[in-house]
Amino acid sequence: MRPIRPVTAILCSAALALTAAACGPGDGDTDAKPTVAASLPTSLDGVKIPDGLKDKLKEHGIDLEKWKGGAWKNWKKEDWLREAGDYINPIIEDLWDPDRMRDAGKTPQPPAVDPDAGKDQGVTDPTPAAVAAKGANPPYHQSVPASGKVFFDGPEGSMVCSATVIKDPAHPGKSNMVWTAGHCVHAGKSGGWYRNIAFVPSYNNTGKAAAALKGAPREQVAPYGVWWSDWAQTSDQWIATGGPTGGAGAPYDFAVLHVTPEKGGGKSLEETVGTALPVEFSAPAAPKIANMTATGYPAAAPFDGQKAFQCTDKPGRLSLNATDPAMYRIGCTMTGGSSGGGWIAAGADGKPALVSNTSIGPAKAGWLAGPRLGPEAKGIFDAVSAKFK
């Protein structure tokens, strides 16, 4: 299995056969090469580096001026930061211009536990029937207002994933937190943190075709702005064991981003988009859930990553081994690029809540699986919230 990975070819062959849902065209083809956008900044202007981040860069022996001038494109193993506390992501204004966004990834106290949860471990239900992904109704700001795309750079080029605006208990009504998959921010066992990670809520809000987006103004592609991740956390399990194929680390394949607007401004992300979803860390065992809805921007054929899609199905269980928690699994034809997209179900109060995210799927699209969020996920969520109190 490979993750439904960031859309880029070689890295994409990870978690989705189980195939990574983030990967786009070329997903699962280890010989495919990603399309690397040509529009990279050549100036040092517009790069915002907080003093604290400057100090962190120095700690790692990174020359700030060289980094701003393009040294971030150096992916030598010894220079690729991978530890949990090593995350750095300086803002490079206008790096993610409309065309680069369009072309990204073309190659494509612990929560209460449900009493039946332990019965799921080691259990795998029959493979679900494929559920055809349906396009979300534009404008996306009305139909899927908390959803958007994550853009980032890796050794093979620019890549994409999907993500969801989530509530922050430290800042009620003013959250700057986003939920996505761990493999959308960190390469796992064999790599480190990706770079230039940014979130675009309601990407291509009016659902225009790719051809119509060529040369489009930024406000059309990113109507609520580009939000750079000034902090990210994923699970220790993903960092230690996550891999591009076989589903390694998938039961812990989740991440939380804290974001800040590229162009500055006083409003939070939640205020800007008008909504945020609560995260449910005590969701019922799969047999007790009537249905879940997964949302994402699939980019591997037959999709092109420019439009939002959804699948709704009753979840089953998928166990990759007898020691890790069972994952939720639904029928869905979404492909690479949909990784990290939120899975929504009724929370404990009966209202919609994020209960999982797209992580893996088969090489031939037909179903998706996402981690069941437990103490590890809540620990990450709480840590990010506390960091920005």
C-alpha positions in Angstrom: 0.0 0.0 0.0 1.1 3.5 -0.6 0.0 6.8 1.0 -2.4 8.7 -1.1 0.6 10.9 -1.3 1.6 14.4 -2.2 1.3 14.6 -5.9 4.7 13.9 -7.3 5.7 10.7 -8.8 8.5 8.9 -7.0 7.5 10.1 -3.5 3.9 9.3 -4.4 4.5 5.6 -4.8 4.3 5.5 -1.0 1.6 4.9 1.3 -1.6 4.4 -1.3 -1.2 0.1 -2.9 -1.8 0.8 -0.5 -1.2 4.0 -2.6 -0.7 7.5 -1.3 -3.8 9.6 -2.0 -1.7 12.6 -2.3 0.0 11.5 -5.5 -1.2 12.8 -8.7 -0.8 11.6 -12.3 1.9 9.0 -12.4 0.9 7.8 -9.0 2.4 4.4 -8.3 4.7 4.6 -11.3 8.2 4.5 -9.8 9.7 5.6 -13.2 7.5 8.6 -13.6 9.0 12.1 -13.0 7.2 15.0 -11.4 6.6 18.2 -13.2 8.7 20.8 -11.4 7.4 24.4 -11.7 9.8 26.8 -13.3 8.6 29.9 -11.6 10.9 30.1 -8.6 11.8 33.5 -6.9 15.1 34.9 -7.8 15.0 37.8 -5.4 15.5 38.0 -1.6 12.8 40.6 -1.4 9.5 39.7 0.4 10.9 36.9 2.5 9.7 37.2 6.1 11.9 35.5 8.6 11.1 36.0 12.3 14.1 36.5 14.7 13.3 33.2 16.4 13.4 31.4 13.1 16.7 33.1 12.1 18.2 31.7 15.3 16.8 28.2 14.5 18.3 28.3 11.1 21.7 29.3 12.5 21.5 26.4 15.0 21.3 24.1 12.0 24.1 25.8 10.2 21.8 27.2 7.5 22.9 30.5 6.0 19.8 32.7 6.0 20.7 34.7 2.8 21.6 31.6 0.9 18.3 29.9 2.0 16.3 32.9 0.8 18.2 32.9 -2.4 17.3 29.3 -3.2 19.4 27.1 -0.9 16.1 25.5 0.3 16.3 23.5 -3.0 19.3 21.6 -1.5 18.0 18.2 -0.6 21.2 16.5 0.4 20.4 14.0 3.1 22.8 15.5 5.6 21.0 18.9 5.2 17.4 17.7 5.1 16.1 18.4 8.6 14.0 15.5 9.9 13.6 15.6 13.7 10.2 16.7 15.2 11.6 20.0 16.6 13.5 20.9 13.4 10.7 22.3 11.4 11.5 25.6 9.6 9.4 27.2 6.8 10.2 30.8 6.1 7.7 32.7 3.9 8.8 33.4 0.4 6.2 35.8 -1.0 4.7 35.0 -4.4 6.5 31.6 -4.6 3.1 30.0 -4.9 1.8 32.1 -7.8 -1.4 30.8 -9.7 0.5 29.0 -12.4 2.9 27.2 -10.0 -0.1 26.2 -7.9 -2.0 24.9 -10.9 1.0 22.9 -12.1 2.1 21.6 -8.7 2.3 17.8 -8.5 1.2 17.2 -12.0 3.2 13.9 -12.3 0.5 14.3 -9.6 -5.8 14.1 29.5 -6.3 11.4 26.7 -9.7 11.3 25.1 -12.3 8.8 26.1 -12.1 5.5 24.2 -15.1 3.8 22.7 -15.7 0.4 24.6 -15.6 -1.4 21.3 -12.4 0.2 20.1 -10.2 -2.7 21.3 -12.2 -5.2 19.3 -11.2 -3.4 16.1 -7.5 -4.0 16.4 -6.3 -6.7 14.0 -9.7 -6.8 12.3 -10.1 -6.1 8.6 -13.6 -6.0 7.0 -14.3 -7.0 3.4 -13.1 -4.6 0.8 -15.8 -1.9 0.2 -17.4 -1.4 -3.2 -16.0 1.6 -5.0 -17.9 4.8 -4.5 -17.7 7.3 -7.4 -16.3 10.6 -6.3 -18.7 13.5 -6.9 -17.7 17.0 -7.5 -18.3 19.4 -4.7 -20.7 22.2 -5.7 -19.0 25.5 -6.4 -18.5 27.9 -4.9 -16.6 25.7 -2.6 -16.7 28.4 0.1 -20.4 27.6 0.5 -20.3 23.8 0.0 -17.0 22.8 1.6 -15.8 26.0 3.3 -13.3 24.4 5.7 -11.5 22.6 2.8 -8.5 23.6 0.7 -5.2 22.5 -0.8 -1.7 22.2 0.7 1.2 23.1 -1.5 4.8 22.1 -0.7 8.2 21.3 -2.3 10.2 18.1 -2.0 13.3 16.6 -3.7 11.2 15.6 -6.8 9.5 19.0 -7.2 6.3 20.7 -6.1 3.6 18.6 -4.6 0.0 18.9 -3.4 -2.3 17.5 -0.7 -5.7 18.4 0.8 -6.5 19.8 4.2 -9.2 21.2 6.6 -9.5 24.3 8.8 -10.0 23.1 12.4 -11.0 24.8 15.6 -8.4 25.9 18.2 -9.6 25.7 21.8 -7.0 28.4 22.7 -8.5 30.8 20.2 -12.2 30.3 20.0 -13.6 31.7 16.7 -10.1 32.7 15.6 -8.2 29.5 14.7 -5.1 29.4 12.6 -4.9 25.6 12.6 -5.2 23.2 9.7 -5.4 19.3 9.7 -3.8 17.2 7.0 -1.8 14.0 6.7 1.7 13.4 8.1 3.0 12.4 4.7 2.0 15.8 3.4 4.6 17.6 5.6 7.3 15.0 6.4 8.7 12.2 4.2 8.8 9.7 7.1 11.6 7.2 7.8 13.7 8.0 4.8 13.5 11.8 4.7 12.6 14.9 6.6 10.4 18.0 6.6 9.1 19.2 3.3 9.6 22.9 2.5 7.5 25.9 1.4 4.4 24.4 3.0 1.3 26.6 2.4 -2.4 26.2 2.6 -4.9 27.7 0.2 -8.5 27.5 1.5 -11.3 27.2 -1.1 -8.7 26.7 -3.9 -10.3 27.5 -7.3 -13.4 28.5 -5.5 -15.6 28.7 -8.6 -14.5 25.2 -9.9 -13.0 26.4 -13.2 -11.3 23.9 -15.5 -7.5 23.8 -15.6 -7.4 25.5 -19.0 -9.3 28.5 -17.6 -6.8 28.9 -14.8 -3.8 29.5 -17.0 -2.7 33.1 -16.3 -5.6 33.6 -13.8 -5.1 36.3 -11.2 -4.2 35.1 -7.8 -7.4 36.2 -6.2 -9.3 33.8 -8.5 -7.2 30.8 -7.6 -6.7 31.7 -3.9 -9.7 34.0 -3.0 -8.9 33.8 0.7 -5.2 34.1 0.4 -2.1 31.9 0.8 -1.4 30.8 4.3 2.1 29.7 5.2 2.7 27.1 7.8 4.9 28.6 10.6 4.7 25.4 12.6 3.8 21.8 11.9 3.7 18.6 13.9 3.2 15.0 13.0 3.4 11.8 15.0 6.7 10.3 16.2 5.4 7.1 14.6 5.2 8.6 11.2 8.6 10.2 11.4 10.2 6.9 12.6 8.4 4.4 10.3 6.4 6.2 7.6 7.1 5.0 4.1 6.0 5.4 0.5 4.6 1.9 0.1 3.0 -0.9 2.1 1.1 1.4 4.5 4.1 1.8 6.9 3.1 4.4 9.6 -0.3 4.9 8.1 -2.3 4.4 11.4 -0.5 7.5 12.6 -0.4 9.4 9.4 -1.8 12.8 10.5 -0.5 16.3 11.1 -1.5 19.7 12.4 -0.3 23.0 10.9 -0.4 26.4 12.3 -0.6 29.0 9.6 -0.1 32.7 9.0 -1.2 34.8 6.0 1.5 35.5 3.4 0.6 39.1 3.0 -0.1 39.8 6.7 -3.4 41.0 8.1 -5.2 41.1 11.4 -7.8 38.3 10.8 -7.4 34.7 11.6 -7.9 31.9 9.1 -11.2 30.9 10.7 -12.4 34.5 10.6 -11.3 34.8 7.0 -13.1 31.7 5.7 -15.9 32.0 8.2 -15.7 28.5 9.6 -13.6 25.7 11.2 -14.5 22.1 12.2 -14.0 20.6 15.6 -11.8 17.5 15.8 -13.3 14.4 17.4 -10.8 12.2 19.3 -13.3 9.8 20.6 -15.2 8.8 17.5 -17.1 5.5 17.7 -15.7 2.3 16.3 -16.4 1.9 12.6 -19.4 -0.4 12.9 -21.2 2.3 14.9 -20.8 5.0 12.3 -23.6 5.4 9.7 -21.4 7.2 7.2 -18.4 9.4 6.6 -17.7 12.0 4.0 -14.2 12.5 2.6 -13.3 15.7 0.8 -10.2 16.4 -1.3 -8.6 17.6 -4.5 -7.6 14.4 -6.3 -4.9 15.1 -8.9 -4.0 11.7 -10.4 -5.9 10.6 -13.5 -8.8 10.9 -14.3 -8.7 14.0 -12.1 -6.4 17.0 -12.5 -6.2 18.5 -9.0 -8.1 21.7 -9.8 -11.5 20.7 -8.4 -12.8 19.5 -5.0 -14.5 16.1 -4.8 -16.3 14.1 -2.2 -17.2 10.4 -1.3 -19.7 9.3 1.3 -19.8 5.8 2.6 -20.3 3.7 5.7 -16.8 2.9 7.0 -15.3 -0.5 7.6 -12.1 -1.5 9.3 -8.6 -2.0 7.9 -5.8 -3.4 10.0 -2.3 -3.3 8.6 -0.9 -5.3 11.5 -2.1 -6.7 14.8 -0.3 -4.1 17.0 -1.5 -0.8 15.5 -5.0 0.7 15.7 -7.4 -0.3 12.9 -8.0 2.4 10.3 -11.3 3.5 8.9 -11.9 2.5 5.3 -14.5 3.7 2.8 -15.2 3.1 -0.9 -14.0 6.0 -3.0 -12.4 6.6 -6.4 -10.4 9.7 -5.4 -6.8 9.5 -6.3 -3.4 11.1 -5.4 -3.8 14.7 -4.3 -6.7 13.9 -2.0 -4.3 12.9 0.8 -4.8 14.8 4.0 -8.4 15.7 3.1 -10.8 15.6 6.1 -13.2 12.8 6.9 -16.4 14.2 8.4 -18.9 12.4 10.6 -21.3 13.2 13.4 -19.3 13.9 16.6 -20.3 13.1 20.2 -22.8 16.1 20.1 -24.3 14.9 16.8 -22.8 17.8 14.9 -20.2 17.4 12.0 -16.7 16.9 13.2 -13.4 15.8 11.6 -12.7 12.2 12.6 -9.9 11.2 10.2 -8.0 12.2 7.1 -7.2 10.4 3.8 -4.0 8.4 4.2 -3.8 5.4 1.9 -5.6 3.5 -0.8 -4.9 0.9 -3.5 -2.9 1.4 -6.6 -6.1 1.1 -8.6 -8.4 3.7 -7.0 -11.5 2.2 -5.4 -11.2 2.8 -1.7 -9.4 5.1 0.8 -8.3 4.5 4.4 -7.7 7.0 7.2 -6.3 6.8 10.7 -8.6 6.6 13.7 -7.7 9.6 15.8 -6.6 8.7 19.4 -4.2 9.9 22.1 -1.3 10.4 19.7 -3.4 12.7 17.5 -4.8 14.6 20.4 -1.3 15.1 21.8 -0.2 16.7 18.6 -3.3 18.9 18.4 -2.9 20.1 22.0 0.8 20.8 21.5 0.2 23.0 18.5 -2.7 24.8 20.2 -0.6 25.4 23.3 2.4 26.7 21.3 0.5 29.7 20.0 -1.6 30.6 23.1 
